[in-house]
Amino acid sequence: PAALSEGPVGGLHAETWHYVGQMDAMNGAVGDGFVGRLAKSSVRMGAILLQACCVWGVLHIAPRQQWPVITSCGTRSLANYVFHPLSGMLMSYLGVFGASKAGPAPWWGEPLVFLLIVPTSLFWMSPWVWKVAHPILDPPIHWFLKPTGNSAAAGKPHGRAADQGEAPTIADSVADLAERCFHQMRALIRPRSAKLAPPSPVSSSSSASS
């Protein structure tokens, strides 16, 4: 949205945090040569690093317990990622981003966006939206990922689900598949490492005595 502004500040803001364009708003300060492009690339990578640190900080201050609304909606947060463009369309109709190519956004635009983020996010993460959009948000992957091995032949759950006496979920199936792949890779690497390993003193002494 800030890229619609004709001013250089709005363009720089959009290119830095919204990944719009190629950081050409900095050309007046650093140029477009090798040094300028290096500086622009550094600014963009620094913005990504700063955003990653912010996410890391939020995850560390998150409570390690269940909250009535936050925990329930957090389990359905995928809907917020999928449908947030619709929330942006609603906000654009309200004029918070300003008119296209007609100058900067109004001063009340960003505060109103912050106020609308909470109710729209709660709506997309509500159980009603999840129920309606369930085929999109949680598709039946188990139709294509069939369990393999003796557990599948016996028709019994395996992995952590078998330990807990519950039916296997998609997460359990993926975890078991990753564990089997890890063991297969380990079995392939172990014979080679055993051939490259030097003989132990005990084996060399026993061969000399024989």
C-alpha positions in Angstrom: 0.0 0.0 0.0 2.8 2.5 0.8 4.2 1.9 -2.7 1.2 3.8 -4.1 2.6 7.0 -2.5 4.6 9.2 -4.8 6.9 10.3 -2.0 10.3 8.6 -1.6 9.7 7.8 2.1 6.6 5.8 1.3 8.3 4.0 -1.5 11.3 3.1 0.7 9.0 1.9 3.4 7.1 -0.4 1.1 10.3 -1.7 -0.6 11.9 -2.4 2.8 9.1 -4.1 4.7 6.7 -5.2 2.0 9.4 -6.4 -0.5 8.0 -4.2 -3.3 10.3 -3.5 -6.2 14.1 -3.6 -6.1 14.9 -1.0 -3.5 15.2 1.7 -6.2 14.0 4.3 -3.7 17.5 4.3 -2.4 19.1 5.1 -5.7 19.3 8.8 -4.8 21.5 8.0 -1.8 23.6 5.0 -2.8 23.2 4.9 -6.6 22.5 1.8 -8.8 26.1 0.6 -9.3 27.8 -2.3 -7.6 28.2 -0.5 -4.2 24.6 0.8 -4.4 23.2 -2.6 -5.1 25.3 -4.1 -2.4 23.9 -1.6 0.1 20.3 -2.2 -1.1 20.7 -5.9 -0.8 22.2 -5.5 2.7 19.1 -3.4 3.7 16.7 -6.0 2.4 18.5 -8.9 4.1 18.7 -6.8 7.3 15.0 -6.3 7.2 14.5 -10.1 6.9 16.9 -10.7 9.8 15.1 -8.1 12.0 11.7 -9.7 11.2 13.1 -13.2 12.1 14.3 -11.8 15.5 10.9 -10.3 16.1 9.2 -13.7 15.4 11.8 -15.3 17.7 11.0 -12.9 20.5 7.3 -13.4 20.2 7.7 -17.1 20.4 9.8 -16.8 23.5 7.4 -14.6 25.3 4.4 -16.7 24.4 2.9 -18.3 27.5 3.5 -22.1 28.0 -0.1 -22.7 28.9 -3.6 -22.8 27.3 -5.5 -19.5 27.0 -9.2 -19.7 26.3 -9.3 -17.7 23.0 -5.7 -17.5 21.9 -4.9 -21.2 22.1 -8.1 -22.2 20.4 -7.6 -19.7 17.5 -3.9 -20.5 17.3 -4.7 -24.1 16.3 -6.6 -22.6 13.3 -4.1 -19.8 12.5 -3.6 -21.3 9.0 -6.9 -19.8 8.0 -5.6 -16.3 8.8 -2.7 -16.8 6.4 -4.9 -18.1 3.6 -7.7 -15.5 3.8 -5.8 -12.4 4.9 -5.9 -11.0 1.3 -9.7 -10.7 1.7 -9.1 -8.7 4.9 -6.8 -6.4 2.9 -9.5 -5.9 0.3 -12.0 -4.9 2.9 -9.6 -2.4 4.4 -8.8 -1.0 1.0 -12.5 -0.4 0.3 -12.6 1.6 3.6 -9.9 3.9 2.2 -7.2 3.2 4.7 -4.5 2.8 2.0 -5.5 6.0 0.1 -6.6 6.3 -3.5 -4.4 4.7 -6.2 -1.6 7.1 -7.4 -3.2 10.0 -5.7 -0.8 10.7 -2.9 0.0 9.2 0.5 -2.4 7.2 2.7 -4.5 9.2 5.2 -3.1 9.7 8.7 -5.9 7.5 10.2 -5.2 4.6 7.9 -2.6 2.7 9.9 -4.4 3.1 13.3 -7.6 1.8 11.7 -5.6 -1.1 10.2 -4.3 -2.1 13.6 -7.9 -1.9 15.0 -9.3 -4.1 12.2 -6.5 -6.7 12.4 -7.8 -8.2 15.6 -11.5 -8.8 14.7 -10.7 -9.9 11.2 -8.1 -12.4 12.4 -10.5 -13.8 15.0 -13.1 -14.2 12.3 -10.8 -16.1 10.0 -9.6 -18.3 12.9 -13.1 -19.0 14.2 -14.4 -22.6 14.2 -17.1 -21.7 11.8 -14.8 -20.6 9.1 -12.6 -23.6 9.7 -15.5 -25.9 9.4 -16.6 -24.3 6.0 -13.1 -24.2 4.6 -11.9 -27.5 6.1 -11.2 -29.1 2.7 -8.8 -26.3 1.8 -7.2 -25.8 5.2 -6.9 -29.4 6.2 -7.2 -31.6 3.1 -7.5 -35.4 3.4 -3.8 -36.1 2.9 -4.3 -39.6 4.4 -6.0 -40.6 1.2 -2.6 -40.4 -0.5 -0.2 -41.1 2.4 -0.8 -44.7 3.4 1.0 -46.3 6.3 3.5 -49.0 5.4 5.1 -51.9 7.2 3.7 -54.5 9.6 1.5 -52.0 11.4 -0.3 -51.2 8.1 -0.7 -54.9 7.3 -2.2 -55.5 10.7 -4.4 -52.4 10.5 -3.0 -51.0 13.8 -1.7 -47.6 14.7 2.0 -47.2 14.9 4.6 -44.7 16.3 3.5 -42.3 19.0 -0.1 -43.0 18.4 0.4 -46.7 19.2 2.1 -45.8 22.4 -0.7 -43.5 23.5 -3.4 -45.9 22.3 -4.9 -43.4 19.8 -5.6 -43.4 16.1 -2.6 -42.1 14.0 -2.8 -38.5 12.9 -1.2 -36.8 9.9 1.5 -35.4 12.1 2.3 -38.9 13.5 2.4 -40.4 9.9 4.8 -37.6 8.8 7.0 -38.1 11.9 7.1 -41.9 11.4 8.1 -41.4 7.8 10.9 -39.0 8.7 12.1 -41.5 11.3 12.2 -44.3 8.8 14.1 -42.2 6.3 16.6 -41.2 9.0 17.2 -44.8 9.9 17.6 -45.8 6.2 20.1 -43.0 5.6 22.0 -44.1 8.7 22.1 -47.7 7.5 23.5 -46.6 4.2 26.2 -44.4 5.8 27.2 -46.8 8.6 28.8 -49.5 6.3 31.0 -46.9 4.5 32.1 -45.4 7.8 32.9 -48.8 9.1 35.2 -49.5 6.1 36.9 -46.2 6.5 37.5 -46.5 10.2 41.0 -47.6 11.3 41.4 -51.0 12.9 41.2 -51.1 16.7 44.3 -52.1 18.8 42.5 -55.1 20.1 41.7 -56.5 16.6 45.3 -55.8 15.4 46.8 -57.6 18.4 44.5 -60.6 17.9 45.5 -60.9 14.3 49.2 -60.7 15.1 48.9 -63.5 17.7 47.1 -65.7 15.3 
